[in-house]
Amino acid sequence: FDLRDCGESDKTDNGFSLKNAVADIQNVFAWAKERERPRIILIAEGLGAALALSLQSPQVECAILLWAILDPKSAEWKEVEISGTLKEEIEAFNTVPALENLSVPTLIQHRTVDDRAPMEQLDLLRKHVQKNRRIEITSYENGKHGLGRFNERQMLFFHVRQFLQKYG
């Protein structure tokens, strides 16, 4: 539901805000509820992972997080122009309460060589997730942004399929 910074985009924030992104996620939850689709499998990547986790909903059956940025303050934002408002939102954003209450089965796919979402982002997870014992983490050795190699993508699809067979 969020295609900003994808494909041929100009890599600027174009008025993007965490507030608007949160509203987008809430709208998806409402859309599903209106259509009597009580179960949601949440798939989020990058900063969207932190935002989605911060909105835990009873509708969410399980979560799949791809190269999650769980601590936006410490992430690298070199390639994206960020407005003052968005910078302020990122500085104020706190994922810790969501991580402490994370209870749904969660699959995390992460790359070991990624300037945008370094492996250290998972330290926050290790430190604060205590209730949830159903977390699976796969790291891709030398995997770079986008997992461009075919074998990495095959592995990602394999792990997602296995996870969904168990929990989805």
N, C-alpha and C positions, 0 to 999 in steps of 0.2 A: 504494500500500500504506500510505500515511500520510495520513490525513484530518484530522489535528489542525489547528485554526485555519481550518477550511473551513466554508462555509455558516453554519449557526446555532450554531456552537460559541461557548463563552463567552469565548474569546480569552485563556484562562489556559494555562499550560504543562501542567497536570494530570499532573504526574509525568513529563512528557516529559524525556528526557535524550539527549545525543548518543550515549551508550553504547547505549541502547535503539534509537535510530534506526539506528545502525551494525549492530546485531544484526538489525534488520528487513531491511536491504539484503542482509546475508550470507545470511539465510534465503531470500530471493528467488533468489539465486545457487544455493543448494543445491537449492531446489525445481526450478529449471530443469534442473540437472544430473541430478537423480534421474529426471526425465522425458525424459532424453536430448534436451534442447533445448540444443544447445551454443552457440547464438548469442543474445546479448542486445543489444537496442538500448536503451540507458540513456536515460531521459527524467527529468530532475530539475529542480526549480525552487527558487529561494531558497536557504536554508541546505542543503536536500537536495542541491543541486549540489555543494557543497564536500564533503559527507559521501560522496556517491557517488564523486566523483573520488578521495577518499582510499583507496577500496577497489578500486583497479583490479584487474580480473580478466581472465584470458585469454578468458573467455566474452564479454566486451563487444566487440561489433563496431564500434559507434560510439556517440557521446554527443550528446544534445540537451539544452542547458542553457537554461532559461527564467529570465530576470531573476536570474541567479546571484549569490548572496552568497558570494564567494570568500574574503573576509576578515571572518569573523564579528565580530571584535573592533571593527571600524570601522563596522559596520552600525547602522542606527537600529532600536531595539527599543521605541519609544514606545508602540505600540498593544498590546503583549503584556506581561503580567505575567511576569517571569522569576524563578524561584527562585534561591536562593543557589548550589545545586549546579550548575544549568544555567549560571549566570553564570561560575562557576569553570571549567566545561568549555569555554565559549566563549573565555574568556581564554587557556586552555591550547592551544586548537586551532590547528594549523599546516597550512595547505594547500600551502605551498611545495614540500615533497618530491613531492607528487602532481602538481603542475603541472610540475615539472622532468622528471618521467617520463611525462607525458601523451603517448601515441603514437597513440591511435585518432582517426579523423576526428571532429571536434567542431563542432557547430553551436551558436552562442550567439545567442539572441534577447534583446535588452535594450531597456529604455525610457529615454528621455533625461530624463524628469521622474518620478523615483520616489524618495520619501523612504526607503522600506524597503531598496532595493537600488540606490544611486546608480551612475551610470556609472563613477565612480572605482573601483568594484569590479573593473573590467576592467584597471586599471593593474597589478594583481598578475599577471594573465595575461600581459600584454605583457612584463613584467619577467622572468618565470621560465619561460615555455614556450619551449624552444629546440629540442627534438627534433621537435616536431610541426609540419609545414608544411601540414597539412590542417585548418585552423581557419577557419570562416566566421562572421563576426559581422554581424548585422543590428541596427541601432538604429532605434527608432521615435521620430521627432521629435515632441516634446510628448506622447509616449505615457506614460500614467499607469498606476498599479498595476491589473493585470487586463486591460489593453488593451480597454477597454470599447467602443471604436468599431468598428463593423462592418468598415470598410476595414482597420483594423489586424489584426483577426482573419483576414481573408481573406489578407492579406500573410503573416502568420505561417504559416498552413496552406500557402500556396504555397511558402515557403522550406523548410518541413519536408518537404513532398512532393518537391521538387527534390533536397534533401540525401539523402533515403532512396533515391531512384532511383539516385543516384551510389554511395552507400556501404552501404545497408542490406540 
